[in-house]
Amino acid sequence: MRFLVESGAAGRPAWWLIDGEGLVIAWSGTTFASLAVADHAAHRFRVEPEGREYRVQERGVDSWRWSAWDAAGERVAVSADWFATKAAAVDAARRMGDRAGAAIGP
């Protein structure tokens, strides 16, 4: 797993977490003023899991995603995919919490 920090389609920097198969599994959930700020946000997500809370959100029938919130109550990441069940979203969030710190990147 690795972090990618670059400007997206709208030209605004963000970060993405890519799995070993090249699939995006999470992203910053927001864009940043510069690549340096996006890089710093990705680094903090990787190395500062203390106090992080994962929440799941429903978007209609059979559509759930997780989001990560820091101890200050700011959203710091969202899942790249929507899941068919709440349980699948919760499981994906748990796995994210277990694996993000070992990712290569900022």
Backbone as a ProteinNet text record, in pm:
[ID]
protein_1_A
[PRIMARY]
MRFLVESGAAGRPAWWLIDGEGLVIAWSGTTFASLAVADHAAHRFRVEPEGREYRVQERGVDSWRWSAWDAAGERVAVSADWFATKAAAVDAARRMGDRAGAAIGP
[TERTIARY]
84.4	0	90.1	45.3	127.2	37.3	91.4	23.1	64.5	-27.8	-2.9	-52.7	33.4	-3.1	19.2	-87.8	-77.1	-201.2	-198.9	-315.1	-414.4	-539.7	-644.9	-692.2	-802.8	-857.3	-888.6	-929.1	-962.1	-838.5	-720.8	-597.2	-569.1	-649.8	-631.2	-563.1	-459.4	-388.2	-472.5	-449	-512.2	-420.9	-456.3	-382.4	-478	-421.2	-494.7	-411.2	-477.7	-409.9	-441.5	-335.6	-345.1	-304	-383.7	-347.1	-246.2	-205.5	-104.4	-145.7	-275.2	-324	-348.4	-312.9	-329.3	-465.7	-548.7	-682.1	-680.5	-752	-765.2	-858.7	-812.7	-898.5	-941.8	-872.7	-910.1	-853.7	-910.4	-854.2	-876.7	-814.5	-817.7	-957.3	-1047.1	-1182.6	-1197.4	-1088	-1085.9	-963.2	-959.1	-838.5	-767.6	-644	-560	-505.3	-451.5	-400.3	-272.8	-197.4	-71.5	-37.3	57.3	104.6	171.3	240.2	307.2	206.5	95.9	-7.1	-72.6	-99.2	-155.9	-59.3	69.4	170.6	173.8	167	167.2	42.9	-73	-196.5	-186.7	-131	-113	-17.3	89.8	186.6	120	43.1	-26.1	-123.6	-194.4	-288	-213	-96.4	-18	39.8	93.8	170.3	98.3	-20.4	-89.9	-229.5	-237.3	-368.9	-437	-362.9	-419.5	-541.4	-647.3	-768.5	-853.9	-811	-888.5	-1012.5	-1120.7	-1247.4	-1296.3	-1342.6	-1400.1	-1551.5	-1619.4	-1765.6	-1815.1	-1933.5	-1995	-2116.4	-2141.2	-2248.2	-2327.9	-2458	-2544.7	-2586.5	-2587.7	-2635.7	-2738.8	-2857.9	-2961.5	-2947.9	-3025.9	-3027.8	-2899	-2841.6	-2723.3	-2604.2	-2582.3	-2470.4	-2416.6	-2302.4	-2237.2	-2091.3	-2036.6	-1893.3	-1844.2	-1712.7	-1654.1	-1585.3	-1568.6	-1487.3	-1406.9	-1291.2	-1203.1	-1199.3	-1206.6	-1209	-1097.7	-1025.4	-917.3	-973.5	-885.7	-927.3	-987.9	-954	-1008.5	-1145.5	-1194	-1324.4	-1324.5	-1206.1	-1196.9	-1190.8	-1264.2	-1258.3	-1123	-1054.1	-919.3	-907.9	-1012	-1010.1	-1149.4	-1173	-1297.4	-1263.7	-1352.8	-1331.9	-1349.1	-1276.9	-1287.1	-1409.4	-1456.7	-1570.8	-1688.9	-1804.8	-1925.3	-1944.6	-2000.2	-2016.1	-2163.7	-2194.6	-2333	-2398.7	-2318.1	-2374.6	-2297.5	-2362.9	-2296.6	-2181.4	-2203.5	-2099.5	-1975.2	-1993.1	-1877.7	-1802	-1873.5	-1807.6	-1732.1	-1792.6	-1726.2	-1600.4	-1608.7	-1492.7	-1381.7	-1417.5	-1317.8	-1251.2	-1328.9	-1272.1	-1174.5	-1211.2	-1123.2	-992.3	-1001.6	-880.8	-796.3	-859.8	-786.2	-709	-775.6	-708.8	-590.2	-599.5	-490.3	-373.1	-399	-296.9	-238.2	-305.5	-260	-120.2	-88.1	42	159.3	134.5	241	255.2	172.2	177.6	304.9	348.8	466.7	421.2	496	460.6	497.2	435.3	474.5	478.2
-115.7	0	123.5	226.3	347.7	470.6	583.6	711.1	777.6	844.7	924.1	1064.7	1161.9	1302	1374.2	1430.6	1504.4	1589.7	1671.2	1752.6	1667.5	1677.6	1601	1668.9	1618.9	1667.2	1816.7	1867.5	2010	2095	2030.1	2103.6	2130.3	2076.7	2097	1974.1	1993	1880.4	1803.5	1673.4	1583.5	1463.1	1371.5	1246.3	1129.1	1018.7	894.2	780.4	680.2	560.5	447.5	391.2	292.1	155.3	51.8	-81.4	-146.9	-268.7	-340	-373	-368.3	-396.4	-268.2	-154.3	-27	37.4	-15.2	39.9	143.6	252.5	354.4	299.5	300.2	252	364.7	477.6	592.6	718.3	830.7	958.2	1060.8	1174.4	1276.3	1330.6	1317.8	1367.2	1515.9	1580.7	1724.3	1756.5	1875.6	1920.7	2023.5	2052.9	2139.4	2255.5	2354.4	2474.7	2448.8	2345.5	2317.4	2169.3	2125.7	1987.7	1962.1	2063.2	2047.3	2023.1	2094.1	2075.4	1938.3	1895.2	1762.1	1654	1671.2	1575.8	1565.4	1679	1681.2	1610.4	1632.2	1567.1	1415.7	1369.1	1225.1	1167.8	1239.2	1194.9	1182.8	1282.8	1278.8	1162.6	1135.6	1022.8	891.8	881.2	757.9	739.9	845	829.2	870.9	930.1	976.7	914.9	784.2	721.7	743.9	796.1	813.2	904.6	860.5	940.2	938.5	867	862.8	777.1	824.4	753	726.4	606	571.4	566.1	631.9	634.8	582.5	525.5	482.9	569.7	588	675.5	602.7	615.7	552.9	655.5	610.2	693.4	610.9	607.7	529.2	381.2	302.6	157.9	95.2	6.2	-70.3	16.3	125.5	213.3	276.8	226.4	271.3	305.2	401.2	429.5	464.7	458.6	499.5	633.8	703.9	825.1	821.3	883.5	887.8	1030.6	1044.1	1173.3	1176.4	1288.3	1298.5	1339.4	1345.9	1376.5	1516.3	1606.4	1741.9	1750.4	1638.6	1636.4	1675	1672.9	1704	1576.1	1574	1457.6	1456.8	1342	1333.4	1234	1153.3	1057.9	1001.9	954.4	883.9	763.1	665.7	548.2	586.9	520.3	546.8	479.2	374.5	297.7	308.1	280	261.5	111	66.9	-74.3	-111.2	-236.6	-282.2	-294.7	-311.2	-326.4	-241.3	-210.2	-137.3	-220.3	-351.3	-439.8	-438	-434.8	-430	-299	-189	-59.6	-56.6	-110.9	-118	-203.1	-316.1	-404.1	-334.2	-263.3	-191	-81.6	-14	89.2	27.6	-85.6	-154.1	-192.9	-250.1	-287.5	-165.7	-54.6	68.9	112.6	111.3	150.8	63	-65	-158.6	-143.8	-100.1	-104.6	29.3	138.5	267.2	305.7	273.3	309.7	242.7	128.5	55.6	94.8	185.2	225.7	303.2	294.5	368.9	509.2	605.4	740.5	844.6	956.9	1073.8	1048.7
0	0	0	-73.3	-82.3	-93	-49.8	-64	-194.5	-256.8	-376.1	-346.1	-362.5	-341	-472.4	-526.8	-651.6	-670.4	-773.9	-806.7	-884.4	-846.6	-912.1	-1039.4	-1090.3	-1217	-1213.4	-1098.3	-1086.9	-1058.6	-1055.9	-1030.6	-884.2	-794.5	-651.1	-590.4	-510.9	-450.3	-348.1	-342.6	-246.5	-232.1	-142	-132.4	-150.2	-199	-219.3	-162.9	-109.4	-60.2	-158	-216	-322.5	-267.4	-297.1	-249.4	-343.8	-311.5	-389	-531	-559.7	-694.4	-774.4	-715.7	-785.1	-770	-679.6	-658	-547	-564.7	-461	-354.3	-229.4	-121.1	-27.5	-31.1	50.6	-13.6	23.4	-20	89.1	75.3	179.3	206.5	113.5	134.3	113.7	83.9	58.5	-24.2	-76.5	-146.3	-59	-96.6	-15.5	-97.9	-29.3	-95.1	-174.3	-135.4	-204.5	-191.1	-274.8	-264.5	-129.5	-78.4	50.9	163	160.7	263.6	248.1	125.1	100.2	147	120.4	163.2	315.9	382.1	528.3	583.9	522.6	567.1	551.3	440.1	418.8	523.1	549.8	650	787.4	825.5	955	961.4	850.7	850.8	873.6	814.5	827	966	1026.1	1150.1	1277.9	1268.5	1388.6	1402.7	1428.5	1440.8	1576.5	1674.4	1808.1	1803.2	1866.5	1875.1	1749.8	1646.8	1522.4	1542	1485.9	1492.7	1350.7	1327.2	1197.2	1211.1	1119.4	1119.8	985.4	987.3	861.3	833.3	705.1	659.4	551.5	556.9	458	352.9	227.1	116.6	39.5	90.8	25.3	55.7	-13	7.9	-46.5	30.6	-11.3	-49.6	21.4	-11.1	116.6	161.7	284.9	255.7	329.4	322.8	461.9	478.6	605.4	588.1	698.2	702.2	831.7	828.6	945.4	997.7	1129	1195.7	1298.9	1306	1404	1540.1	1639.1	1776	1788.7	1696.3	1699	1630.9	1577.9	1513.7	1367.2	1304.5	1162.3	1080.8	969.7	879.9	810.1	815.7	759.4	645	619.7	508.5	487	365.2	333.6	247	250.2	166	20.1	-64.3	-207.8	-266.9	-200.5	-249.7	-154	-207.8	-127.9	-114.5	-2.9	26.8	32.4	3.1	-4.6	132.1	237	370.9	471	579	687.4	742.5	756.6	808.9	720.7	590.1	498.7	513.8	532.5	552.6	684.5	789	919.9	910.6	841.6	824.9	746.3	641.2	561.8	645.6	727.6	815.4	915.9	972.3	1067.2	1001.7	880.6	807.8	774.5	741	711.7	835.5	947.7	1070.3	1103.4	1070.5	1097.7	1000.3	877.6	771.8	727.7	752.5	698.5	747.5	870.1	924.7	856.7	791	723.7	577.4	530.6	389.4	359.8	237.6	192	152.9	193.6	152.9	255	239	317.5	466.4
[MASK]
++++++++++++++++++++++++++++++++++++++++++++++++++++++++++++++++++++++++++++++++++++++++++++++++++++++++++

